[in-house]
Amino acid sequence: MNPKRPPEPSDAKDFHDRGNCQSRHGSYEVAIAGYSKAIAPNPNDTRYYRQPSRAYLFADRREPAQADEEMCEDLRNQGYH
């Protein structure tokens, strides 16, 4: 018997929340993919950049982590939240 799979996320917050869960369980690359889906329709929303940056660090991918941190800072400097 196969366990029932949760439904696919339907919006950015769902993708972000799922990424948080995956990251907590050490599935950093899967989490990063979910975070990217949250960012795509909301590229100016700073709340979607912090967690992927951490996941990149745990996945030992420092350059994309730094890029996300810089993007978050740039957006905040432009007045986005």
PyMOL Python script that loads the backbone (N, CA, C, O; Angstrom):
from pymol import cmd

cmd.read_pdbstr("""\
ATOM      1  N   MET A   1       0.848  -1.172   0.000  1.00  0.00           N
ATOM      2  CA  MET A   1       0.000   0.000   0.000  1.00  0.00           C
ATOM      3  C   MET A   1       0.896   1.239   0.000  1.00  0.00           C
ATOM      4  O   MET A   1       1.817   1.344   0.810  1.00  0.00           O
ATOM      5  N   ASN A   2       0.626   2.166  -0.902  1.00  0.00           N
ATOM      6  CA  ASN A   2       1.388   3.412  -0.991  1.00  0.00           C
ATOM      7  C   ASN A   2       0.754   4.478  -0.119  1.00  0.00           C
ATOM      8  O   ASN A   2      -0.463   4.663  -0.136  1.00  0.00           O
ATOM      9  N   PRO A   3       1.594   5.189   0.654  1.00  0.00           N
ATOM     10  CA  PRO A   3       1.027   6.287   1.439  1.00  0.00           C
ATOM     11  C   PRO A   3       0.531   7.387   0.509  1.00  0.00           C
ATOM     12  O   PRO A   3       1.078   7.606  -0.572  1.00  0.00           O
ATOM     13  N   LYS A   4      -0.486   8.052   0.942  1.00  0.00           N
ATOM     14  CA  LYS A   4      -1.061   9.137   0.148  1.00  0.00           C
ATOM     15  C   LYS A   4      -0.092  10.313   0.109  1.00  0.00           C
ATOM     16  O   LYS A   4       0.415  10.738   1.148  1.00  0.00           O
ATOM     17  N   ARG A   5       0.165  10.835  -1.081  1.00  0.00           N
ATOM     18  CA  ARG A   5       1.054  11.985  -1.240  1.00  0.00           C
ATOM     19  C   ARG A   5       0.272  13.264  -1.011  1.00  0.00           C
ATOM     20  O   ARG A   5      -0.899  13.357  -1.381  1.00  0.00           O
ATOM     21  N   PRO A   6       0.911  14.246  -0.404  1.00  0.00           N
ATOM     22  CA  PRO A   6       0.223  15.530  -0.237  1.00  0.00           C
ATOM     23  C   PRO A   6       0.016  16.192  -1.598  1.00  0.00           C
ATOM     24  O   PRO A   6       0.782  15.944  -2.530  1.00  0.00           O
ATOM     25  N   PRO A   7      -0.993  17.015  -1.718  1.00  0.00           N
ATOM     26  CA  PRO A   7      -1.226  17.687  -3.003  1.00  0.00           C
ATOM     27  C   PRO A   7      -0.085  18.644  -3.325  1.00  0.00           C
ATOM     28  O   PRO A   7       0.611  19.128  -2.434  1.00  0.00           O
ATOM     29  N   GLU A   8       0.090  18.905  -4.612  1.00  0.00           N
ATOM     30  CA  GLU A   8       1.089  19.875  -5.045  1.00  0.00           C
ATOM     31  C   GLU A   8       0.713  21.255  -4.505  1.00  0.00           C
ATOM     32  O   GLU A   8      -0.468  21.595  -4.433  1.00  0.00           O
ATOM     33  N   PRO A   9       1.711  22.043  -4.128  1.00  0.00           N
ATOM     34  CA  PRO A   9       1.415  23.401  -3.669  1.00  0.00           C
ATOM     35  C   PRO A   9       0.697  24.199  -4.744  1.00  0.00           C
ATOM     36  O   PRO A   9       0.896  23.983  -5.939  1.00  0.00           O
ATOM     37  N   SER A  10      -0.142  25.125  -4.297  1.00  0.00           N
ATOM     38  CA  SER A  10      -0.932  25.897  -5.251  1.00  0.00           C
ATOM     39  C   SER A  10      -0.523  27.365  -5.327  1.00  0.00           C
ATOM     40  O   SER A  10      -0.969  28.084  -6.221  1.00  0.00           O
ATOM     41  N   ASP A  11       0.316  27.814  -4.406  1.00  0.00           N
ATOM     42  CA  ASP A  11       0.761  29.207  -4.471  1.00  0.00           C
ATOM     43  C   ASP A  11       2.162  29.349  -3.873  1.00  0.00           C
ATOM     44  O   ASP A  11       2.726  28.389  -3.348  1.00  0.00           O
ATOM     45  N   ALA A  12       2.700  30.538  -3.959  1.00  0.00           N
ATOM     46  CA  ALA A  12       4.077  30.784  -3.528  1.00  0.00           C
ATOM     47  C   ALA A  12       4.290  30.430  -2.062  1.00  0.00           C
ATOM     48  O   ALA A  12       5.302  29.821  -1.714  1.00  0.00           O
ATOM     49  N   LYS A  13       3.358  30.800  -1.207  1.00  0.00           N
ATOM     50  CA  LYS A  13       3.508  30.495   0.220  1.00  0.00           C
ATOM     51  C   LYS A  13       3.572  28.990   0.450  1.00  0.00           C
ATOM     52  O   LYS A  13       4.345  28.520   1.284  1.00  0.00           O
ATOM     53  N   ASP A  14       2.762  28.237  -0.286  1.00  0.00           N
ATOM     54  CA  ASP A  14       2.788  26.781  -0.147  1.00  0.00           C
ATOM     55  C   ASP A  14       4.131  26.201  -0.580  1.00  0.00           C
ATOM     56  O   ASP A  14       4.678  25.329   0.095  1.00  0.00           O
ATOM     57  N   PHE A  15       4.668  26.685  -1.710  1.00  0.00           N
ATOM     58  CA  PHE A  15       5.983  26.223  -2.153  1.00  0.00           C
ATOM     59  C   PHE A  15       7.054  26.569  -1.115  1.00  0.00           C
ATOM     60  O   PHE A  15       7.933  25.761  -0.819  1.00  0.00           O
ATOM     61  N   HIS A  16       6.964  27.769  -0.578  1.00  0.00           N
ATOM     62  CA  HIS A  16       7.936  28.213   0.421  1.00  0.00           C
ATOM     63  C   HIS A  16       7.832  27.361   1.683  1.00  0.00           C
ATOM     64  O   HIS A  16       8.848  26.920   2.221  1.00  0.00           O
ATOM     65  N   ASP A  17       6.620  27.129   2.153  1.00  0.00           N
ATOM     66  CA  ASP A  17       6.419  26.318   3.357  1.00  0.00           C
ATOM     67  C   ASP A  17       6.908  24.890   3.150  1.00  0.00           C
ATOM     68  O   ASP A  17       7.525  24.302   4.039  1.00  0.00           O
ATOM     69  N   ARG A  18       6.631  24.340   1.977  1.00  0.00           N
ATOM     70  CA  ARG A  18       7.097  22.983   1.690  1.00  0.00           C
ATOM     71  C   ARG A  18       8.624  22.959   1.655  1.00  0.00           C
ATOM     72  O   ARG A  18       9.246  22.024   2.160  1.00  0.00           O
ATOM     73  N   GLY A  19       9.223  23.983   1.060  1.00  0.00           N
ATOM     74  CA  GLY A  19      10.684  24.078   1.043  1.00  0.00           C
ATOM     75  C   GLY A  19      11.256  24.117   2.449  1.00  0.00           C
ATOM     76  O   GLY A  19      12.282  23.494   2.719  1.00  0.00           O
ATOM     77  N   ASN A  20      10.602  24.845   3.348  1.00  0.00           N
ATOM     78  CA  ASN A  20      11.058  24.893   4.740  1.00  0.00           C
ATOM     79  C   ASN A  20      11.049  23.503   5.361  1.00  0.00           C
ATOM     80  O   ASN A  20      11.995  23.120   6.050  1.00  0.00           O
ATOM     81  N   CYS A  21       9.993  22.754   5.120  1.00  0.00           N
ATOM     82  CA  CYS A  21       9.882  21.403   5.662  1.00  0.00           C
ATOM     83  C   CYS A  21      10.974  20.504   5.078  1.00  0.00           C
ATOM     84  O   CYS A  21      11.621  19.757   5.813  1.00  0.00           O
ATOM     85  N   GLN A  22      11.177  20.572   3.787  1.00  0.00           N
ATOM     86  CA  GLN A  22      12.196  19.749   3.146  1.00  0.00           C
ATOM     87  C   GLN A  22      13.590  20.110   3.641  1.00  0.00           C
ATOM     88  O   GLN A  22      14.431  19.236   3.848  1.00  0.00           O
ATOM     89  N   SER A  23      13.824  21.384   3.827  1.00  0.00           N
ATOM     90  CA  SER A  23      15.119  21.833   4.316  1.00  0.00           C
ATOM     91  C   SER A  23      15.374  21.323   5.733  1.00  0.00           C
ATOM     92  O   SER A  23      16.483  20.894   6.051  1.00  0.00           O
ATOM     93  N   ARG A  24      14.351  21.370   6.579  1.00  0.00           N
ATOM     94  CA  ARG A  24      14.498  20.869   7.953  1.00  0.00           C
ATOM     95  C   ARG A  24      14.861  19.387   7.984  1.00  0.00           C
ATOM     96  O   ARG A  24      15.494  18.916   8.928  1.00  0.00           O
ATOM     97  N   HIS A  25      14.457  18.660   6.947  1.00  0.00           N
ATOM     98  CA  HIS A  25      14.741  17.232   6.884  1.00  0.00           C
ATOM     99  C   HIS A  25      15.996  16.923   6.077  1.00  0.00           C
ATOM    100  O   HIS A  25      16.289  15.762   5.788  1.00  0.00           O
ATOM    101  N   GLY A  26      16.732  17.966   5.718  1.00  0.00           N
ATOM    102  CA  GLY A  26      18.006  17.773   5.037  1.00  0.00           C
ATOM    103  C   GLY A  26      17.925  17.607   3.536  1.00  0.00           C
ATOM    104  O   GLY A  26      18.938  17.314   2.901  1.00  0.00           O
ATOM    105  N   SER A  27      16.768  17.782   2.952  1.00  0.00           N
ATOM    106  CA  SER A  27      16.600  17.671   1.499  1.00  0.00           C
ATOM    107  C   SER A  27      16.794  19.052   0.869  1.00  0.00           C
ATOM    108  O   SER A  27      15.856  19.649   0.341  1.00  0.00           O
ATOM    109  N   TYR A  28      18.020  19.538   0.936  1.00  0.00           N
ATOM    110  CA  TYR A  28      18.294  20.925   0.563  1.00  0.00           C
ATOM    111  C   TYR A  28      18.063  21.205  -0.921  1.00  0.00           C
ATOM    112  O   TYR A  28      17.497  22.243  -1.263  1.00  0.00           O
ATOM    113  N   GLU A  29      18.479  20.321  -1.792  1.00  0.00           N
ATOM    114  CA  GLU A  29      18.306  20.567  -3.222  1.00  0.00           C
ATOM    115  C   GLU A  29      16.819  20.579  -3.599  1.00  0.00           C
ATOM    116  O   GLU A  29      16.394  21.390  -4.422  1.00  0.00           O
ATOM    117  N   VAL A  30      16.038  19.690  -3.004  1.00  0.00           N
ATOM    118  CA  VAL A  30      14.599  19.664  -3.253  1.00  0.00           C
ATOM    119  C   VAL A  30      13.968  20.938  -2.699  1.00  0.00           C
ATOM    120  O   VAL A  30      13.095  21.533  -3.331  1.00  0.00           O
ATOM    121  N   ALA A  31      14.414  21.352  -1.516  1.00  0.00           N
ATOM    122  CA  ALA A  31      13.910  22.585  -0.916  1.00  0.00           C
ATOM    123  C   ALA A  31      14.216  23.787  -1.799  1.00  0.00           C
ATOM    124  O   ALA A  31      13.361  24.651  -1.997  1.00  0.00           O
ATOM    125  N   ILE A  32      15.422  23.843  -2.324  1.00  0.00           N
ATOM    126  CA  ILE A  32      15.822  24.959  -3.189  1.00  0.00           C
ATOM    127  C   ILE A  32      14.921  25.035  -4.418  1.00  0.00           C
ATOM    128  O   ILE A  32      14.534  26.126  -4.839  1.00  0.00           O
ATOM    129  N   ALA A  33      14.588  23.890  -4.990  1.00  0.00           N
ATOM    130  CA  ALA A  33      13.695  23.873  -6.150  1.00  0.00           C
ATOM    131  C   ALA A  33      12.331  24.450  -5.790  1.00  0.00           C
ATOM    132  O   ALA A  33      11.745  25.201  -6.570  1.00  0.00           O
ATOM    133  N   GLY A  34      11.826  24.100  -4.611  1.00  0.00           N
ATOM    134  CA  GLY A  34      10.545  24.648  -4.160  1.00  0.00           C
ATOM    135  C   GLY A  34      10.628  26.138  -3.903  1.00  0.00           C
ATOM    136  O   GLY A  34       9.728  26.893  -4.270  1.00  0.00           O
ATOM    137  N   TYR A  35      11.707  26.554  -3.276  1.00  0.00           N
ATOM    138  CA  TYR A  35      11.881  27.989  -3.024  1.00  0.00           C
ATOM    139  C   TYR A  35      11.907  28.760  -4.338  1.00  0.00           C
ATOM    140  O   TYR A  35      11.350  29.854  -4.434  1.00  0.00           O
ATOM    141  N   SER A  36      12.556  28.187  -5.352  1.00  0.00           N
ATOM    142  CA  SER A  36      12.612  28.854  -6.658  1.00  0.00           C
ATOM    143  C   SER A  36      11.218  29.044  -7.240  1.00  0.00           C
ATOM    144  O   SER A  36      10.938  30.057  -7.881  1.00  0.00           O
ATOM    145  N   LYS A  37      10.347  28.065  -7.014  1.00  0.00           N
ATOM    146  CA  LYS A  37       8.969  28.181  -7.497  1.00  0.00           C
ATOM    147  C   LYS A  37       8.198  29.251  -6.735  1.00  0.00           C
ATOM    148  O   LYS A  37       7.263  29.840  -7.277  1.00  0.00           O
ATOM    149  N   ALA A  38       8.574  29.508  -5.492  1.00  0.00           N
ATOM    150  CA  ALA A  38       7.940  30.580  -4.714  1.00  0.00           C
ATOM    151  C   ALA A  38       8.437  31.941  -5.183  1.00  0.00           C
ATOM    152  O   ALA A  38       7.672  32.905  -5.212  1.00  0.00           O
ATOM    153  N   ILE A  39       9.701  32.024  -5.546  1.00  0.00           N
ATOM    154  CA  ILE A  39      10.298  33.291  -5.963  1.00  0.00           C
ATOM    155  C   ILE A  39       9.825  33.705  -7.358  1.00  0.00           C
ATOM    156  O   ILE A  39       9.600  34.889  -7.610  1.00  0.00           O
ATOM    157  N   ALA A  40       9.674  32.743  -8.259  1.00  0.00           N
ATOM    158  CA  ALA A  40       9.376  33.055  -9.661  1.00  0.00           C
ATOM    159  C   ALA A  40       8.216  34.040  -9.845  1.00  0.00           C
ATOM    160  O   ALA A  40       8.381  35.019 -10.573  1.00  0.00           O
ATOM    161  N   PRO A  41       7.055  33.828  -9.220  1.00  0.00           N
ATOM    162  CA  PRO A  41       5.967  34.794  -9.419  1.00  0.00           C
ATOM    163  C   PRO A  41       6.059  36.019  -8.495  1.00  0.00           C
ATOM    164  O   PRO A  41       5.265  36.952  -8.610  1.00  0.00           O
ATOM    165  N   ASN A  42       7.036  36.004  -7.579  1.00  0.00           N
ATOM    166  CA  ASN A  42       7.176  37.072  -6.585  1.00  0.00           C
ATOM    167  C   ASN A  42       8.622  37.534  -6.475  1.00  0.00           C
ATOM    168  O   ASN A  42       9.177  37.511  -5.377  1.00  0.00           O
ATOM    169  N   PRO A  43       9.253  37.951  -7.562  1.00  0.00           N
ATOM    170  CA  PRO A  43      10.678  38.247  -7.510  1.00  0.00           C
ATOM    171  C   PRO A  43      11.067  39.436  -6.639  1.00  0.00           C
ATOM    172  O   PRO A  43      12.250  39.617  -6.348  1.00  0.00           O
ATOM    173  N   ASN A  44      10.114  40.238  -6.221  1.00  0.00           N
ATOM    174  CA  ASN A  44      10.427  41.392  -5.372  1.00  0.00           C
ATOM    175  C   ASN A  44      10.006  41.192  -3.919  1.00  0.00           C
ATOM    176  O   ASN A  44      10.028  42.142  -3.136  1.00  0.00           O
ATOM    177  N   ASP A  45       9.631  39.998  -3.557  1.00  0.00           N
ATOM    178  CA  ASP A  45       9.179  39.706  -2.195  1.00  0.00           C
ATOM    179  C   ASP A  45      10.357  39.163  -1.385  1.00  0.00           C
ATOM    180  O   ASP A  45      10.762  38.014  -1.556  1.00  0.00           O
ATOM    181  N   THR A  46      10.893  39.991  -0.516  1.00  0.00           N
ATOM    182  CA  THR A  46      12.116  39.634   0.210  1.00  0.00           C
ATOM    183  C   THR A  46      11.963  38.412   1.100  1.00  0.00           C
ATOM    184  O   THR A  46      12.953  37.732   1.369  1.00  0.00           O
ATOM    185  N   ARG A  47      10.769  38.114   1.561  1.00  0.00           N
ATOM    186  CA  ARG A  47      10.605  36.974   2.483  1.00  0.00           C
ATOM    187  C   ARG A  47      10.909  35.630   1.823  1.00  0.00           C
ATOM    188  O   ARG A  47      11.118  34.632   2.511  1.00  0.00           O
ATOM    189  N   TYR A  48      10.933  35.604   0.489  1.00  0.00           N
ATOM    190  CA  TYR A  48      11.200  34.343  -0.195  1.00  0.00           C
ATOM    191  C   TYR A  48      12.674  34.115  -0.506  1.00  0.00           C
ATOM    192  O   TYR A  48      13.006  33.129  -1.165  1.00  0.00           O
ATOM    193  N   TYR A  49      13.569  34.991  -0.055  1.00  0.00           N
ATOM    194  CA  TYR A  49      14.992  34.845  -0.347  1.00  0.00           C
ATOM    195  C   TYR A  49      15.828  34.335   0.826  1.00  0.00           C
ATOM    196  O   TYR A  49      16.865  33.710   0.600  1.00  0.00           O
ATOM    197  N   ARG A  50      15.426  34.572   2.027  1.00  0.00           N
ATOM    198  CA  ARG A  50      16.248  34.224   3.188  1.00  0.00           C
ATOM    199  C   ARG A  50      16.425  32.708   3.340  1.00  0.00           C
ATOM    200  O   ARG A  50      17.549  32.233   3.501  1.00  0.00           O
ATOM    201  N   GLN A  51      15.345  31.959   3.292  1.00  0.00           N
ATOM    202  CA  GLN A  51      15.438  30.515   3.491  1.00  0.00           C
ATOM    203  C   GLN A  51      16.212  29.804   2.383  1.00  0.00           C
ATOM    204  O   GLN A  51      17.006  28.912   2.685  1.00  0.00           O
ATOM    205  N   PRO A  52      16.013  30.165   1.102  1.00  0.00           N
ATOM    206  CA  PRO A  52      16.823  29.498   0.088  1.00  0.00           C
ATOM    207  C   PRO A  52      18.316  29.752   0.293  1.00  0.00           C
ATOM    208  O   PRO A  52      19.141  28.878   0.029  1.00  0.00           O
ATOM    209  N   SER A  53      18.651  30.933   0.757  1.00  0.00           N
ATOM    210  CA  SER A  53      20.050  31.236   1.017  1.00  0.00           C
ATOM    211  C   SER A  53      20.626  30.267   2.042  1.00  0.00           C
ATOM    212  O   SER A  53      21.746  29.782   1.882  1.00  0.00           O
ATOM    213  N   ARG A  54      19.878  29.992   3.069  1.00  0.00           N
ATOM    214  CA  ARG A  54      20.336  29.035   4.096  1.00  0.00           C
ATOM    215  C   ARG A  54      20.440  27.630   3.524  1.00  0.00           C
ATOM    216  O   ARG A  54      21.404  26.915   3.797  1.00  0.00           O
ATOM    217  N   ALA A  55      19.453  27.233   2.734  1.00  0.00           N
ATOM    218  CA  ALA A  55      19.492  25.896   2.127  1.00  0.00           C
ATOM    219  C   ALA A  55      20.716  25.757   1.215  1.00  0.00           C
ATOM    220  O   ALA A  55      21.376  24.718   1.207  1.00  0.00           O
ATOM    221  N   TYR A  56      21.013  26.806   0.453  1.00  0.00           N
ATOM    222  CA  TYR A  56      22.219  26.774  -0.383  1.00  0.00           C
ATOM    223  C   TYR A  56      23.468  26.589   0.482  1.00  0.00           C
ATOM    224  O   TYR A  56      24.363  25.825   0.121  1.00  0.00           O
ATOM    225  N   LEU A  57      23.532  27.272   1.605  1.00  0.00           N
ATOM    226  CA  LEU A  57      24.697  27.124   2.481  1.00  0.00           C
ATOM    227  C   LEU A  57      24.827  25.700   3.002  1.00  0.00           C
ATOM    228  O   LEU A  57      25.921  25.138   3.003  1.00  0.00           O
ATOM    229  N   PHE A  58      23.718  25.113   3.447  1.00  0.00           N
ATOM    230  CA  PHE A  58      23.757  23.742   3.946  1.00  0.00           C
ATOM    231  C   PHE A  58      24.099  22.754   2.833  1.00  0.00           C
ATOM    232  O   PHE A  58      24.658  21.690   3.099  1.00  0.00           O
ATOM    233  N   ALA A  59      23.769  23.097   1.592  1.00  0.00           N
ATOM    234  CA  ALA A  59      24.110  22.251   0.446  1.00  0.00           C
ATOM    235  C   ALA A  59      25.518  22.560  -0.065  1.00  0.00           C
ATOM    236  O   ALA A  59      25.932  22.054  -1.107  1.00  0.00           O
ATOM    237  N   ASP A  60      26.243  23.390   0.673  1.00  0.00           N
ATOM    238  CA  ASP A  60      27.609  23.797   0.332  1.00  0.00           C
ATOM    239  C   ASP A  60      27.686  24.466  -1.035  1.00  0.00           C
ATOM    240  O   ASP A  60      28.588  24.204  -1.830  1.00  0.00           O
ATOM    241  N   ARG A  61      26.706  25.340  -1.283  1.00  0.00           N
ATOM    242  CA  ARG A  61      26.660  26.121  -2.529  1.00  0.00           C
ATOM    243  C   ARG A  61      26.694  27.598  -2.132  1.00  0.00           C
ATOM    244  O   ARG A  61      25.666  28.273  -2.081  1.00  0.00           O
ATOM    245  N   ARG A  62      27.885  28.066  -1.857  1.00  0.00           N
ATOM    246  CA  ARG A  62      28.063  29.408  -1.294  1.00  0.00           C
ATOM    247  C   ARG A  62      27.727  30.546  -2.263  1.00  0.00           C
ATOM    248  O   ARG A  62      27.180  31.565  -1.841  1.00  0.00           O
ATOM    249  N   GLU A  63      28.038  30.396  -3.532  1.00  0.00           N
ATOM    250  CA  GLU A  63      27.778  31.490  -4.480  1.00  0.00           C
ATOM    251  C   GLU A  63      26.290  31.796  -4.620  1.00  0.00           C
ATOM    252  O   GLU A  63      25.909  32.963  -4.533  1.00  0.00           O
ATOM    253  N   PRO A  64      25.427  30.788  -4.833  1.00  0.00           N
ATOM    254  CA  PRO A  64      24.002  31.126  -4.902  1.00  0.00           C
ATOM    255  C   PRO A  64      23.456  31.631  -3.568  1.00  0.00           C
ATOM    256  O   PRO A  64      22.534  32.446  -3.540  1.00  0.00           O
ATOM    257  N   ALA A  65      24.025  31.147  -2.465  1.00  0.00           N
ATOM    258  CA  ALA A  65      23.594  31.645  -1.149  1.00  0.00           C
ATOM    259  C   ALA A  65      23.885  33.134  -1.044  1.00  0.00           C
ATOM    260  O   ALA A  65      23.036  33.911  -0.607  1.00  0.00           O
ATOM    261  N   GLN A  66      25.080  33.523  -1.444  1.00  0.00           N
ATOM    262  CA  GLN A  66      25.466  34.932  -1.404  1.00  0.00           C
ATOM    263  C   GLN A  66      24.593  35.761  -2.345  1.00  0.00           C
ATOM    264  O   GLN A  66      24.197  36.877  -2.009  1.00  0.00           O
ATOM    265  N   ALA A  67      24.295  35.214  -3.519  1.00  0.00           N
ATOM    266  CA  ALA A  67      23.465  35.939  -4.488  1.00  0.00           C
ATOM    267  C   ALA A  67      22.069  36.202  -3.917  1.00  0.00           C
ATOM    268  O   ALA A  67      21.526  37.292  -4.093  1.00  0.00           O
ATOM    269  N   ASP A  68      21.487  35.213  -3.237  1.00  0.00           N
ATOM    270  CA  ASP A  68      20.169  35.413  -2.641  1.00  0.00           C
ATOM    271  C   ASP A  68      20.222  36.433  -1.505  1.00  0.00           C
ATOM    272  O   ASP A  68      19.313  37.253  -1.368  1.00  0.00           O
ATOM    273  N   GLU A  69      21.264  36.392  -0.700  1.00  0.00           N
ATOM    274  CA  GLU A  69      21.419  37.377   0.376  1.00  0.00           C
ATOM    275  C   GLU A  69      21.523  38.789  -0.208  1.00  0.00           C
ATOM    276  O   GLU A  69      20.904  39.725   0.297  1.00  0.00           O
ATOM    277  N   GLU A  70      22.305  38.929  -1.266  1.00  0.00           N
ATOM    278  CA  GLU A  70      22.471  40.236  -1.895  1.00  0.00           C
ATOM    279  C   GLU A  70      21.162  40.715  -2.531  1.00  0.00           C
ATOM    280  O   GLU A  70      20.832  41.899  -2.453  1.00  0.00           O
ATOM    281  N   MET A  71      20.420  39.801  -3.157  1.00  0.00           N
ATOM    282  CA  MET A  71      19.141  40.160  -3.754  1.00  0.00           C
ATOM    283  C   MET A  71      18.175  40.649  -2.676  1.00  0.00           C
ATOM    284  O   MET A  71      17.480  41.647  -2.866  1.00  0.00           O
ATOM    285  N   CYS A  72      18.133  39.956  -1.566  1.00  0.00           N
ATOM    286  CA  CYS A  72      17.260  40.350  -0.461  1.00  0.00           C
ATOM    287  C   CYS A  72      17.632  41.752   0.039  1.00  0.00           C
ATOM    288  O   CYS A  72      16.760  42.595   0.249  1.00  0.00           O
ATOM    289  N   GLU A  73      18.900  41.983   0.220  1.00  0.00           N
ATOM    290  CA  GLU A  73      19.374  43.286   0.691  1.00  0.00           C
ATOM    291  C   GLU A  73      19.064  44.383  -0.325  1.00  0.00           C
ATOM    292  O   GLU A  73      18.615  45.467   0.048  1.00  0.00           O
ATOM    293  N   ASP A  74      19.302  44.107  -1.601  1.00  0.00           N
ATOM    294  CA  ASP A  74      19.009  45.088  -2.654  1.00  0.00           C
ATOM    295  C   ASP A  74      17.519  45.450  -2.677  1.00  0.00           C
ATOM    296  O   ASP A  74      17.151  46.621  -2.783  1.00  0.00           O
ATOM    297  N   LEU A  75      16.679  44.428  -2.577  1.00  0.00           N
ATOM    298  CA  LEU A  75      15.234  44.685  -2.588  1.00  0.00           C
ATOM    299  C   LEU A  75      14.808  45.520  -1.386  1.00  0.00           C
ATOM    300  O   LEU A  75      13.984  46.426  -1.509  1.00  0.00           O
ATOM    301  N   ARG A  76      15.371  45.210  -0.235  1.00  0.00           N
ATOM    302  CA  ARG A  76      15.049  45.999   0.965  1.00  0.00           C
ATOM    303  C   ARG A  76      15.505  47.441   0.804  1.00  0.00           C
ATOM    304  O   ARG A  76      14.801  48.363   1.216  1.00  0.00           O
ATOM    305  N   ASN A  77      16.666  47.644   0.212  1.00  0.00           N
ATOM    306  CA  ASN A  77      17.154  48.996  -0.027  1.00  0.00           C
ATOM    307  C   ASN A  77      16.273  49.759  -0.997  1.00  0.00           C
ATOM    308  O   ASN A  77      16.223  50.989  -0.964  1.00  0.00           O
ATOM    309  N   GLN A  78      15.573  49.025  -1.869  1.00  0.00           N
ATOM    310  CA  GLN A  78      14.651  49.656  -2.815  1.00  0.00           C
ATOM    311  C   GLN A  78      13.261  49.857  -2.238  1.00  0.00           C
ATOM    312  O   GLN A  78      12.375  50.399  -2.899  1.00  0.00           O
ATOM    313  N   GLY A  79      13.077  49.416  -1.004  1.00  0.00           N
ATOM    314  CA  GLY A  79      11.791  49.626  -0.341  1.00  0.00           C
ATOM    315  C   GLY A  79      10.828  48.466  -0.392  1.00  0.00           C
ATOM    316  O   GLY A  79       9.687  48.591   0.054  1.00  0.00           O
ATOM    317  N   TYR A  80      11.262  47.332  -0.928  1.00  0.00           N
ATOM    318  CA  TYR A  80      10.397  46.158  -0.949  1.00  0.00           C
ATOM    319  C   TYR A  80      10.469  45.454   0.398  1.00  0.00           C
ATOM    320  O   TYR A  80      11.445  45.583   1.137  1.00  0.00           O
ATOM    321  N   HIS A  81       9.423  44.714   0.696  1.00  0.00           N
ATOM    322  CA  HIS A  81       9.395  43.974   1.975  1.00  0.00           C
ATOM    323  C   HIS A  81       9.194  42.514   1.750  1.00  0.00           C
ATOM    324  O   HIS A  81       9.145  41.742   2.707  1.00  0.00           O
TER     325      HIS A  81
END
""", "prot")
cmd.dss("prot")
cmd.show_as("cartoon", "prot")
cmd.util.cbc("prot")
cmd.orient("prot")
